[in-house]
């Protein structure tokens, strides 16, 4: 959709008192104005962050160990380098 179409759809939703849809269209229009791509288009690949997960590094995936991996035993520092 173009900016004008989104603007008209947002105004129509607000007139019909469908404020949730109007808010989604407002956010979509703001992203379109900033990036130049429509986030409603699946090919755009844009993903919005959720409010509880904002900050540096939150969009990066976490490393998950493979199945069956067991953490190695931590050596005892009191016995290191000692003979019997």
HTML snippet that shows the backbone in 3Dmol.js (N, CA, C, O; Angstrom):
<script src="https://3Dmol.org/build/3Dmol-min.js"></script>
<div id="view" style="width:600px;height:400px;position:relative"></div>
<script>
const pdb = `
ATOM      1  N   UNK A   1       0.837  -1.181   0.000  1.00  0.00           N
ATOM      2  CA  UNK A   1       0.000   0.000   0.000  1.00  0.00           C
ATOM      3  C   UNK A   1       0.880   1.241   0.000  1.00  0.00           C
ATOM      4  O   UNK A   1       1.998   1.230   0.514  1.00  0.00           O
ATOM      5  N   UNK A   2       0.366   2.288  -0.574  1.00  0.00           N
ATOM      6  CA  UNK A   2       1.094   3.551  -0.583  1.00  0.00           C
ATOM      7  C   UNK A   2       0.792   4.320   0.703  1.00  0.00           C
ATOM      8  O   UNK A   2      -0.072   3.940   1.493  1.00  0.00           O
ATOM      9  N   UNK A   3       1.521   5.396   0.882  1.00  0.00           N
ATOM     10  CA  UNK A   3       1.314   6.211   2.080  1.00  0.00           C
ATOM     11  C   UNK A   3      -0.092   6.798   2.113  1.00  0.00           C
ATOM     12  O   UNK A   3      -0.725   6.842   3.168  1.00  0.00           O
ATOM     13  N   UNK A   4      -0.580   7.248   0.962  1.00  0.00           N
ATOM     14  CA  UNK A   4      -1.921   7.842   0.915  1.00  0.00           C
ATOM     15  C   UNK A   4      -2.989   6.803   1.247  1.00  0.00           C
ATOM     16  O   UNK A   4      -3.939   7.100   1.972  1.00  0.00           O
ATOM     17  N   UNK A   5      -2.837   5.582   0.719  1.00  0.00           N
ATOM     18  CA  UNK A   5      -3.815   4.526   1.009  1.00  0.00           C
ATOM     19  C   UNK A   5      -3.815   4.159   2.487  1.00  0.00           C
ATOM     20  O   UNK A   5      -4.873   3.965   3.085  1.00  0.00           O
ATOM     21  N   UNK A   6      -2.608   4.064   3.082  1.00  0.00           N
ATOM     22  CA  UNK A   6      -2.515   3.759   4.507  1.00  0.00           C
ATOM     23  C   UNK A   6      -3.135   4.877   5.348  1.00  0.00           C
ATOM     24  O   UNK A   6      -3.822   4.615   6.335  1.00  0.00           O
ATOM     25  N   UNK A   7      -2.886   6.124   4.946  1.00  0.00           N
ATOM     26  CA  UNK A   7      -3.432   7.270   5.676  1.00  0.00           C
ATOM     27  C   UNK A   7      -4.961   7.241   5.630  1.00  0.00           C
ATOM     28  O   UNK A   7      -5.618   7.453   6.649  1.00  0.00           O
ATOM     29  N   UNK A   8      -5.526   6.978   4.446  1.00  0.00           N
ATOM     30  CA  UNK A   8      -6.982   6.930   4.312  1.00  0.00           C
ATOM     31  C   UNK A   8      -7.570   5.763   5.099  1.00  0.00           C
ATOM     32  O   UNK A   8      -8.612   5.908   5.738  1.00  0.00           O
ATOM     33  N   UNK A   9      -6.904   4.602   5.056  1.00  0.00           N
ATOM     34  CA  UNK A   9      -7.394   3.439   5.801  1.00  0.00           C
ATOM     35  C   UNK A   9      -7.334   3.696   7.306  1.00  0.00           C
ATOM     36  O   UNK A   9      -8.226   3.281   8.045  1.00  0.00           O
ATOM     37  N   UNK A  10      -6.275   4.385   7.759  1.00  0.00           N
ATOM     38  CA  UNK A  10      -6.140   4.706   9.178  1.00  0.00           C
ATOM     39  C   UNK A  10      -7.254   5.665   9.613  1.00  0.00           C
ATOM     40  O   UNK A  10      -7.855   5.485  10.672  1.00  0.00           O
ATOM     41  N   UNK A  11      -7.519   6.664   8.804  1.00  0.00           N
ATOM     42  CA  UNK A  11      -8.577   7.621   9.136  1.00  0.00           C
ATOM     43  C   UNK A  11      -9.948   6.950   9.123  1.00  0.00           C
ATOM     44  O   UNK A  11     -10.797   7.267   9.956  1.00  0.00           O
ATOM     45  N   UNK A  12     -10.175   6.025   8.188  1.00  0.00           N
ATOM     46  CA  UNK A  12     -11.449   5.305   8.131  1.00  0.00           C
ATOM     47  C   UNK A  12     -11.625   4.418   9.356  1.00  0.00           C
ATOM     48  O   UNK A  12     -12.725   4.319   9.900  1.00  0.00           O
ATOM     49  N   UNK A  13     -10.550   3.775   9.791  1.00  0.00           N
ATOM     50  CA  UNK A  13     -10.616   2.922  10.979  1.00  0.00           C
ATOM     51  C   UNK A  13     -10.872   3.762  12.233  1.00  0.00           C
ATOM     52  O   UNK A  13     -11.618   3.345  13.119  1.00  0.00           O
ATOM     53  N   UNK A  14     -10.261   4.928  12.307  1.00  0.00           N
ATOM     54  CA  UNK A  14     -10.479   5.807  13.463  1.00  0.00           C
ATOM     55  C   UNK A  14     -11.910   6.342  13.469  1.00  0.00           C
ATOM     56  O   UNK A  14     -12.519   6.470  14.531  1.00  0.00           O
ATOM     57  N   UNK A  15     -12.451   6.655  12.285  1.00  0.00           N
ATOM     58  CA  UNK A  15     -13.828   7.129  12.198  1.00  0.00           C
ATOM     59  C   UNK A  15     -14.807   6.032  12.624  1.00  0.00           C
ATOM     60  O   UNK A  15     -15.835   6.306  13.243  1.00  0.00           O
ATOM     61  N   UNK A  16     -14.467   4.781  12.278  1.00  0.00           N
ATOM     62  CA  UNK A  16     -15.309   3.639  12.651  1.00  0.00           C
ATOM     63  C   UNK A  16     -15.053   3.197  14.091  1.00  0.00           C
ATOM     64  O   UNK A  16     -15.614   2.195  14.535  1.00  0.00           O
ATOM     65  N   UNK A  17     -14.230   3.917  14.814  1.00  0.00           N
ATOM     66  CA  UNK A  17     -13.859   3.645  16.202  1.00  0.00           C
ATOM     67  C   UNK A  17     -13.186   2.283  16.377  1.00  0.00           C
ATOM     68  O   UNK A  17     -13.335   1.638  17.415  1.00  0.00           O
ATOM     69  N   UNK A  18     -12.448   1.854  15.356  1.00  0.00           N
ATOM     70  CA  UNK A  18     -11.636   0.642  15.443  1.00  0.00           C
ATOM     71  C   UNK A  18     -10.203   1.105  15.723  1.00  0.00           C
ATOM     72  O   UNK A  18      -9.358   1.155  14.830  1.00  0.00           O
ATOM     73  N   UNK A  19      -9.962   1.440  16.988  1.00  0.00           N
ATOM     74  CA  UNK A  19      -8.704   2.085  17.346  1.00  0.00           C
ATOM     75  C   UNK A  19      -7.510   1.139  17.296  1.00  0.00           C
ATOM     76  O   UNK A  19      -6.388   1.584  17.052  1.00  0.00           O
ATOM     77  N   UNK A  20      -7.722  -0.134  17.518  1.00  0.00           N
ATOM     78  CA  UNK A  20      -6.611  -1.084  17.436  1.00  0.00           C
ATOM     79  C   UNK A  20      -6.084  -1.167  16.005  1.00  0.00           C
ATOM     80  O   UNK A  20      -4.875  -1.131  15.777  1.00  0.00           O
ATOM     81  N   UNK A  21      -6.996  -1.278  15.050  1.00  0.00           N
ATOM     82  CA  UNK A  21      -6.593  -1.329  13.640  1.00  0.00           C
ATOM     83  C   UNK A  21      -5.960  -0.003  13.222  1.00  0.00           C
ATOM     84  O   UNK A  21      -4.974   0.010  12.485  1.00  0.00           O
ATOM     85  N   UNK A  22      -6.517   1.100  13.687  1.00  0.00           N
ATOM     86  CA  UNK A  22      -5.961   2.416  13.360  1.00  0.00           C
ATOM     87  C   UNK A  22      -4.542   2.553  13.919  1.00  0.00           C
ATOM     88  O   UNK A  22      -3.674   3.139  13.271  1.00  0.00           O
ATOM     89  N   UNK A  23      -4.305   2.018  15.112  1.00  0.00           N
ATOM     90  CA  UNK A  23      -2.961   2.065  15.700  1.00  0.00           C
ATOM     91  C   UNK A  23      -1.969   1.222  14.918  1.00  0.00           C
ATOM     92  O   UNK A  23      -0.826   1.630  14.713  1.00  0.00           O
ATOM     93  N   UNK A  24      -2.409   0.038  14.477  1.00  0.00           N
ATOM     94  CA  UNK A  24      -1.520  -0.802  13.670  1.00  0.00           C
ATOM     95  C   UNK A  24      -1.190  -0.128  12.345  1.00  0.00           C
ATOM     96  O   UNK A  24      -0.049  -0.174  11.883  1.00  0.00           O
ATOM     97  N   UNK A  25      -2.196   0.499  11.736  1.00  0.00           N
ATOM     98  CA  UNK A  25      -1.959   1.214  10.477  1.00  0.00           C
ATOM     99  C   UNK A  25      -1.057   2.418  10.688  1.00  0.00           C
ATOM    100  O   UNK A  25      -0.236   2.728   9.825  1.00  0.00           O
ATOM    101  N   UNK A  26      -1.193   3.110  11.830  1.00  0.00           N
ATOM    102  CA  UNK A  26      -0.318   4.242  12.144  1.00  0.00           C
ATOM    103  C   UNK A  26       1.137   3.796  12.263  1.00  0.00           C
ATOM    104  O   UNK A  26       2.041   4.450  11.744  1.00  0.00           O
ATOM    105  N   UNK A  27       1.355   2.658  12.962  1.00  0.00           N
ATOM    106  CA  UNK A  27       2.711   2.139  13.106  1.00  0.00           C
ATOM    107  C   UNK A  27       3.285   1.711  11.760  1.00  0.00           C
ATOM    108  O   UNK A  27       4.452   1.960  11.458  1.00  0.00           O
ATOM    109  N   UNK A  28       2.445   1.063  10.962  1.00  0.00           N
ATOM    110  CA  UNK A  28       2.870   0.620   9.631  1.00  0.00           C
ATOM    111  C   UNK A  28       3.216   1.821   8.753  1.00  0.00           C
ATOM    112  O   UNK A  28       4.186   1.779   7.996  1.00  0.00           O
ATOM    113  N   UNK A  29       2.427   2.890   8.852  1.00  0.00           N
ATOM    114  CA  UNK A  29       2.687   4.112   8.089  1.00  0.00           C
ATOM    115  C   UNK A  29       3.992   4.767   8.545  1.00  0.00           C
ATOM    116  O   UNK A  29       4.746   5.277   7.716  1.00  0.00           O
ATOM    117  N   UNK A  30       4.264   4.760   9.846  1.00  0.00           N
ATOM    118  CA  UNK A  30       5.509   5.350  10.357  1.00  0.00           C
ATOM    119  C   UNK A  30       6.724   4.576   9.846  1.00  0.00           C
ATOM    120  O   UNK A  30       7.734   5.176   9.478  1.00  0.00           O
ATOM    121  N   UNK A  31       6.629   3.248   9.822  1.00  0.00           N
ATOM    122  CA  UNK A  31       7.749   2.440   9.313  1.00  0.00           C
ATOM    123  C   UNK A  31       7.938   2.693   7.825  1.00  0.00           C
ATOM    124  O   UNK A  31       9.069   2.786   7.348  1.00  0.00           O
ATOM    125  N   UNK A  32       6.840   2.802   7.093  1.00  0.00           N
ATOM    126  CA  UNK A  32       6.921   3.068   5.651  1.00  0.00           C
ATOM    127  C   UNK A  32       7.593   4.403   5.392  1.00  0.00           C
ATOM    128  O   UNK A  32       8.402   4.521   4.472  1.00  0.00           O
ATOM    129  N   UNK A  33       7.267   5.415   6.194  1.00  0.00           N
ATOM    130  CA  UNK A  33       7.880   6.733   6.004  1.00  0.00           C
ATOM    131  C   UNK A  33       9.373   6.714   6.341  1.00  0.00           C
ATOM    132  O   UNK A  33      10.156   7.400   5.684  1.00  0.00           O
ATOM    133  N   UNK A  34       9.779   5.942   7.353  1.00  0.00           N
ATOM    134  CA  UNK A  34      11.180   5.916   7.781  1.00  0.00           C
ATOM    135  C   UNK A  34      12.056   5.082   6.849  1.00  0.00           C
ATOM    136  O   UNK A  34      13.163   5.490   6.500  1.00  0.00           O
ATOM    137  N   UNK A  35      11.555   3.909   6.448  1.00  0.00           N
ATOM    138  CA  UNK A  35      12.396   2.980   5.708  1.00  0.00           C
ATOM    139  C   UNK A  35      12.139   2.961   4.216  1.00  0.00           C
ATOM    140  O   UNK A  35      13.016   2.578   3.441  1.00  0.00           O
ATOM    141  N   UNK A  36      10.952   3.367   3.800  1.00  0.00           N
ATOM    142  CA  UNK A  36      10.616   3.331   2.388  1.00  0.00           C
ATOM    143  C   UNK A  36      10.068   1.991   1.929  1.00  0.00           C
ATOM    144  O   UNK A  36       9.731   1.836   0.755  1.00  0.00           O
ATOM    145  N   UNK A  37       9.972   1.010   2.839  1.00  0.00           N
ATOM    146  CA  UNK A  37       9.400  -0.289   2.501  1.00  0.00           C
ATOM    147  C   UNK A  37       8.191  -0.532   3.389  1.00  0.00           C
ATOM    148  O   UNK A  37       8.163  -0.130   4.552  1.00  0.00           O
ATOM    149  N   UNK A  38       7.202  -1.193   2.824  1.00  0.00           N
ATOM    150  CA  UNK A  38       5.970  -1.466   3.548  1.00  0.00           C
ATOM    151  C   UNK A  38       6.172  -2.697   4.430  1.00  0.00           C
ATOM    152  O   UNK A  38       6.445  -3.776   3.903  1.00  0.00           O
ATOM    153  N   UNK A  39       6.047  -2.574   5.757  1.00  0.00           N
ATOM    154  CA  UNK A  39       6.245  -3.729   6.629  1.00  0.00           C
ATOM    155  C   UNK A  39       5.142  -4.774   6.483  1.00  0.00           C
ATOM    156  O   UNK A  39       5.301  -5.903   6.944  1.00  0.00           O
ATOM    157  N   UNK A  40       4.024  -4.413   5.847  1.00  0.00           N
ATOM    158  CA  UNK A  40       2.963  -5.374   5.608  1.00  0.00           C
ATOM    159  C   UNK A  40       3.355  -6.369   4.529  1.00  0.00           C
ATOM    160  O   UNK A  40       2.766  -7.444   4.426  1.00  0.00           O
ATOM    161  N   UNK A  41       4.346  -6.012   3.728  1.00  0.00           N
ATOM    162  CA  UNK A  41       4.839  -6.886   2.680  1.00  0.00           C
ATOM    163  C   UNK A  41       5.735  -7.945   3.307  1.00  0.00           C
ATOM    164  O   UNK A  41       6.679  -7.605   4.021  1.00  0.00           O
ATOM    165  N   UNK A  42       5.459  -9.219   3.054  1.00  0.00           N
ATOM    166  CA  UNK A  42       6.226 -10.307   3.666  1.00  0.00           C
ATOM    167  C   UNK A  42       7.671 -10.320   3.188  1.00  0.00           C
ATOM    168  O   UNK A  42       8.545 -10.822   3.895  1.00  0.00           O
ATOM    169  N   UNK A  43       7.937  -9.788   2.024  1.00  0.00           N
ATOM    170  CA  UNK A  43       9.294  -9.803   1.480  1.00  0.00           C
ATOM    171  C   UNK A  43      10.185  -8.746   2.121  1.00  0.00           C
ATOM    172  O   UNK A  43      11.403  -8.784   1.948  1.00  0.00           O
ATOM    173  N   UNK A  44       9.602  -7.806   2.855  1.00  0.00           N
ATOM    174  CA  UNK A  44      10.399  -6.734   3.451  1.00  0.00           C
ATOM    175  C   UNK A  44      11.346  -7.271   4.514  1.00  0.00           C
ATOM    176  O   UNK A  44      12.468  -6.780   4.637  1.00  0.00           O
ATOM    177  N   UNK A  45      10.920  -8.271   5.287  1.00  0.00           N
ATOM    178  CA  UNK A  45      11.785  -8.877   6.291  1.00  0.00           C
ATOM    179  C   UNK A  45      11.977  -8.041   7.539  1.00  0.00           C
ATOM    180  O   UNK A  45      12.914  -8.285   8.300  1.00  0.00           O
ATOM    181  N   UNK A  46      11.125  -7.070   7.768  1.00  0.00           N
ATOM    182  CA  UNK A  46      11.266  -6.236   8.963  1.00  0.00           C
ATOM    183  C   UNK A  46      10.595  -6.912  10.143  1.00  0.00           C
ATOM    184  O   UNK A  46       9.516  -7.491  10.012  1.00  0.00           O
ATOM    185  N   UNK A  47      11.235  -6.835  11.281  1.00  0.00           N
ATOM    186  CA  UNK A  47      10.665  -7.423  12.489  1.00  0.00           C
ATOM    187  C   UNK A  47      10.748  -6.394  13.602  1.00  0.00           C
ATOM    188  O   UNK A  47      11.823  -5.865  13.887  1.00  0.00           O
ATOM    189  N   UNK A  48       9.618  -6.112  14.229  1.00  0.00           N
ATOM    190  CA  UNK A  48       9.590  -5.152  15.324  1.00  0.00           C
ATOM    191  C   UNK A  48       9.989  -5.851  16.613  1.00  0.00           C
ATOM    192  O   UNK A  48       9.624  -7.006  16.830  1.00  0.00           O
ATOM    193  N   UNK A  49      10.735  -5.162  17.470  1.00  0.00           N
ATOM    194  CA  UNK A  49      11.105  -5.734  18.751  1.00  0.00           C
ATOM    195  C   UNK A  49       9.936  -5.611  19.712  1.00  0.00           C
ATOM    196  O   UNK A  49       9.163  -4.655  19.654  1.00  0.00           O
ATOM    197  N   UNK A  50       9.820  -6.580  20.585  1.00  0.00           N
ATOM    198  CA  UNK A  50       8.762  -6.513  21.585  1.00  0.00           C
ATOM    199  C   UNK A  50       9.215  -5.602  22.726  1.00  0.00           C
ATOM    200  O   UNK A  50      10.414  -5.522  22.997  1.00  0.00           O
ATOM    201  N   UNK A  51       8.301  -4.921  23.397  1.00  0.00           N
ATOM    202  CA  UNK A  51       8.665  -3.931  24.393  1.00  0.00           C
ATOM    203  C   UNK A  51       9.547  -4.433  25.531  1.00  0.00           C
ATOM    204  O   UNK A  51      10.344  -3.645  26.040  1.00  0.00           O
ATOM    205  N   UNK A  52       9.460  -5.665  25.955  1.00  0.00           N
ATOM    206  CA  UNK A  52      10.270  -6.127  27.071  1.00  0.00           C
ATOM    207  C   UNK A  52      11.663  -6.551  26.670  1.00  0.00           C
ATOM    208  O   UNK A  52      12.490  -6.839  27.535  1.00  0.00           O
ATOM    209  N   UNK A  53      11.948  -6.599  25.364  1.00  0.00           N
ATOM    210  CA  UNK A  53      13.216  -7.146  24.892  1.00  0.00           C
ATOM    211  C   UNK A  53      13.999  -6.145  24.060  1.00  0.00           C
ATOM    212  O   UNK A  53      14.565  -6.509  23.029  1.00  0.00           O
ATOM    213  N   UNK A  54      14.040  -4.878  24.495  1.00  0.00           N
ATOM    214  CA  UNK A  54      14.768  -3.873  23.736  1.00  0.00           C
ATOM    215  C   UNK A  54      16.122  -3.634  24.377  1.00  0.00           C
ATOM    216  O   UNK A  54      16.255  -3.688  25.600  1.00  0.00           O
ATOM    217  N   UNK A  55      17.106  -3.375  23.571  1.00  0.00           N
ATOM    218  CA  UNK A  55      18.435  -3.082  24.066  1.00  0.00           C
ATOM    219  C   UNK A  55      19.486  -3.694  23.175  1.00  0.00           C
ATOM    220  O   UNK A  55      19.167  -4.357  22.189  1.00  0.00           O
ATOM    221  N   UNK A  56      20.722  -3.476  23.514  1.00  0.00           N
ATOM    222  CA  UNK A  56      21.808  -3.988  22.698  1.00  0.00           C
ATOM    223  C   UNK A  56      21.867  -5.506  22.763  1.00  0.00           C
ATOM    224  O   UNK A  56      21.831  -6.089  23.846  1.00  0.00           O
ATOM    225  N   UNK A  57      21.956  -6.131  21.626  1.00  0.00           N
ATOM    226  CA  UNK A  57      22.129  -7.577  21.561  1.00  0.00           C
ATOM    227  C   UNK A  57      20.878  -8.401  21.743  1.00  0.00           C
ATOM    228  O   UNK A  57      20.956  -9.629  21.762  1.00  0.00           O
ATOM    229  N   UNK A  58      19.714  -7.764  21.878  1.00  0.00           N
ATOM    230  CA  UNK A  58      18.505  -8.544  22.110  1.00  0.00           C
ATOM    231  C   UNK A  58      17.988  -9.186  20.836  1.00  0.00           C
ATOM    232  O   UNK A  58      17.222 -10.148  20.899  1.00  0.00           O
ATOM    233  N   UNK A  59      18.387  -8.678  19.691  1.00  0.00           N
ATOM    234  CA  UNK A  59      17.920  -9.266  18.441  1.00  0.00           C
ATOM    235  C   UNK A  59      18.812 -10.429  17.999  1.00  0.00           C
ATOM    236  O   UNK A  59      18.516 -11.085  17.000  1.00  0.00           O
ATOM    237  N   UNK A  60      19.885 -10.688  18.719  1.00  0.00           N
ATOM    238  CA  UNK A  60      20.773 -11.785  18.368  1.00  0.00           C
ATOM    239  C   UNK A  60      20.266 -13.075  18.998  1.00  0.00           C
ATOM    240  O   UNK A  60      19.715 -13.084  20.099  1.00  0.00           O
ATOM    241  N   UNK A  61      20.471 -14.163  18.261  1.00  0.00           N
ATOM    242  CA  UNK A  61      20.020 -15.449  18.787  1.00  0.00           C
ATOM    243  C   UNK A  61      20.967 -15.939  19.875  1.00  0.00           C
ATOM    244  O   UNK A  61      22.144 -15.578  19.893  1.00  0.00           O
ATOM    245  N   UNK A  62      20.463 -16.741  20.759  1.00  0.00           N
ATOM    246  CA  UNK A  62      21.264 -17.290  21.855  1.00  0.00           C
ATOM    247  C   UNK A  62      21.861 -18.626  21.430  1.00  0.00           C
ATOM    248  O   UNK A  62      21.251 -19.373  20.665  1.00  0.00           O
ATOM    249  N   UNK A  63      23.059 -18.922  21.933  1.00  0.00           N
ATOM    250  CA  UNK A  63      23.724 -20.179  21.612  1.00  0.00           C
ATOM    251  C   UNK A  63      23.119 -21.280  22.472  1.00  0.00           C
ATOM    252  O   UNK A  63      23.031 -21.156  23.694  1.00  0.00           O
ATOM    253  N   UNK A  64      22.706 -22.351  21.822  1.00  0.00           N
ATOM    254  CA  UNK A  64      22.113 -23.481  22.527  1.00  0.00           C
ATOM    255  C   UNK A  64      23.046 -24.674  22.349  1.00  0.00           C
ATOM    256  O   UNK A  64      23.378 -25.020  21.216  1.00  0.00           O
ATOM    257  N   UNK A  65      23.482 -25.315  23.440  1.00  0.00           N
ATOM    258  CA  UNK A  65      24.377 -26.466  23.290  1.00  0.00           C
ATOM    259  C   UNK A  65      23.649 -27.632  22.634  1.00  0.00           C
ATOM    260  O   UNK A  65      22.428 -27.745  22.750  1.00  0.00           O
ATOM    261  N   UNK A  66      24.390 -28.505  21.942  1.00  0.00           N
ATOM    262  CA  UNK A  66      23.750 -29.647  21.291  1.00  0.00           C
ATOM    263  C   UNK A  66      23.192 -30.626  22.320  1.00  0.00           C
ATOM    264  O   UNK A  66      23.586 -30.621  23.486  1.00  0.00           O
ATOM    265  N   UNK A  67      22.266 -31.464  21.859  1.00  0.00           N
ATOM    266  CA  UNK A  67      21.661 -32.450  22.760  1.00  0.00           C
ATOM    267  C   UNK A  67      22.729 -33.418  23.267  1.00  0.00           C
ATOM    268  O   UNK A  67      23.617 -33.826  22.519  1.00  0.00           O
ATOM    269  N   UNK A  68      22.630 -33.774  24.525  1.00  0.00           N
ATOM    270  CA  UNK A  68      23.571 -34.723  25.109  1.00  0.00           C
ATOM    271  C   UNK A  68      24.844 -34.081  25.639  1.00  0.00           C
ATOM    272  O   UNK A  68      25.661 -34.769  26.251  1.00  0.00           O
ATOM    273  N   UNK A  69      25.037 -32.787  25.423  1.00  0.00           N
ATOM    274  CA  UNK A  69      26.245 -32.122  25.898  1.00  0.00           C
ATOM    275  C   UNK A  69      26.159 -31.945  27.404  1.00  0.00           C
ATOM    276  O   UNK A  69      25.135 -31.514  27.934  1.00  0.00           O
ATOM    277  N   UNK A  70      27.248 -32.283  28.088  1.00  0.00           N
ATOM    278  CA  UNK A  70      27.317 -32.143  29.539  1.00  0.00           C
ATOM    279  C   UNK A  70      28.464 -31.200  29.862  1.00  0.00           C
ATOM    280  O   UNK A  70      29.557 -31.321  29.309  1.00  0.00           O
ATOM    281  N   UNK A  71      28.209 -30.269  30.754  1.00  0.00           N
ATOM    282  CA  UNK A  71      29.251 -29.319  31.156  1.00  0.00           C
ATOM    283  C   UNK A  71      30.405 -30.082  31.808  1.00  0.00           C
ATOM    284  O   UNK A  71      30.159 -30.939  32.657  1.00  0.00           O
ATOM    285  N   UNK A  72      31.665 -29.795  31.433  1.00  0.00           N
ATOM    286  CA  UNK A  72      32.791 -30.498  32.034  1.00  0.00           C
ATOM    287  C   UNK A  72      32.923 -30.189  33.525  1.00  0.00           C
ATOM    288  O   UNK A  72      32.480 -29.141  33.996  1.00  0.00           O
ATOM    289  N   UNK A  73      33.529 -31.102  34.245  1.00  0.00           N
ATOM    290  CA  UNK A  73      33.716 -30.940  35.686  1.00  0.00           C
ATOM    291  C   UNK A  73      34.772 -29.875  35.924  1.00  0.00           C
ATOM    292  O   UNK A  73      35.835 -29.885  35.303  1.00  0.00           O
ATOM    293  N   UNK A  74      34.470 -28.965  36.826  1.00  0.00           N
ATOM    294  CA  UNK A  74      35.407 -27.902  37.150  1.00  0.00           C
ATOM    295  C   UNK A  74      36.497 -28.467  38.066  1.00  0.00           C
ATOM    296  O   UNK A  74      36.180 -29.120  39.061  1.00  0.00           O
ATOM    297  N   UNK A  75      37.780 -28.227  37.748  1.00  0.00           N
ATOM    298  CA  UNK A  75      38.844 -28.772  38.598  1.00  0.00           C
ATOM    299  C   UNK A  75      38.883 -28.100  39.970  1.00  0.00           C
ATOM    300  O   UNK A  75      38.525 -26.931  40.119  1.00  0.00           O
ATOM    301  N   UNK A  76      39.321 -28.859  40.958  1.00  0.00           N
ATOM    302  CA  UNK A  76      39.422 -28.351  42.317  1.00  0.00           C
ATOM    303  C   UNK A  76      40.728 -27.565  42.441  1.00  0.00           C
ATOM    304  O   UNK A  76      41.792 -28.148  42.229  1.00  0.00           O
ATOM    305  N   UNK A  77      40.701 -26.260  42.776  1.00  0.00           N
ATOM    306  CA  UNK A  77      41.924 -25.470  42.845  1.00  0.00           C
ATOM    307  C   UNK A  77      42.852 -25.881  43.999  1.00  0.00           C
ATOM    308  O   UNK A  77      44.035 -25.542  43.974  1.00  0.00           O
ATOM    309  N   UNK A  78      42.346 -26.597  45.000  1.00  0.00           N
ATOM    310  CA  UNK A  78      43.191 -26.991  46.139  1.00  0.00           C
ATOM    311  C   UNK A  78      44.101 -28.179  45.784  1.00  0.00           C
ATOM    312  O   UNK A  78      45.138 -28.372  46.418  1.00  0.00           O
ATOM    313  N   UNK A  79      43.730 -28.945  44.808  1.00  0.00           N
ATOM    314  CA  UNK A  79      44.540 -30.126  44.458  1.00  0.00           C
ATOM    315  C   UNK A  79      45.350 -29.919  43.198  1.00  0.00           C
ATOM    316  O   UNK A  79      46.039 -30.839  42.758  1.00  0.00           O
ATOM    317  N   UNK A  80      45.290 -28.780  42.623  1.00  0.00           N
ATOM    318  CA  UNK A  80      46.000 -28.532  41.381  1.00  0.00           C
ATOM    319  C   UNK A  80      47.493 -28.380  41.639  1.00  0.00           C
ATOM    320  O   UNK A  80      47.898 -27.593  42.495  1.00  0.00           O
ATOM    321  N   UNK A  81      48.297 -29.111  40.921  1.00  0.00           N
ATOM    322  CA  UNK A  81      49.751 -29.010  41.036  1.00  0.00           C
ATOM    323  C   UNK A  81      50.336 -29.656  42.280  1.00  0.00           C
ATOM    324  O   UNK A  81      51.483 -29.361  42.616  1.00  0.00           O
ATOM    325  N   UNK A  82      49.624 -30.511  42.972  1.00  0.00           N
ATOM    326  CA  UNK A  82      50.128 -31.172  44.182  1.00  0.00           C
ATOM    327  C   UNK A  82      50.320 -32.642  43.910  1.00  0.00           C
ATOM    328  O   UNK A  82      49.577 -33.252  43.141  1.00  0.00           O
ATOM    329  N   UNK A  83      51.309 -33.195  44.541  1.00  0.00           N
ATOM    330  CA  UNK A  83      51.555 -34.640  44.425  1.00  0.00           C
ATOM    331  C   UNK A  83      50.950 -35.321  45.638  1.00  0.00           C
ATOM    332  O   UNK A  83      50.642 -34.665  46.633  1.00  0.00           O
ATOM    333  N   UNK A  84      50.781 -36.608  45.563  1.00  0.00           N
ATOM    334  CA  UNK A  84      50.241 -37.377  46.672  1.00  0.00           C
ATOM    335  C   UNK A  84      51.190 -37.469  47.811  1.00  0.00           C
ATOM    336  O   UNK A  84      50.877 -38.090  48.827  1.00  0.00           O
TER     337      UNK A  84
END
`;
const viewer = $3Dmol.createViewer("view");
viewer.addModel(pdb, "pdb");
viewer.setStyle({}, {cartoon: {color: "spectrum"}});
viewer.zoomTo();
viewer.render();
</script>
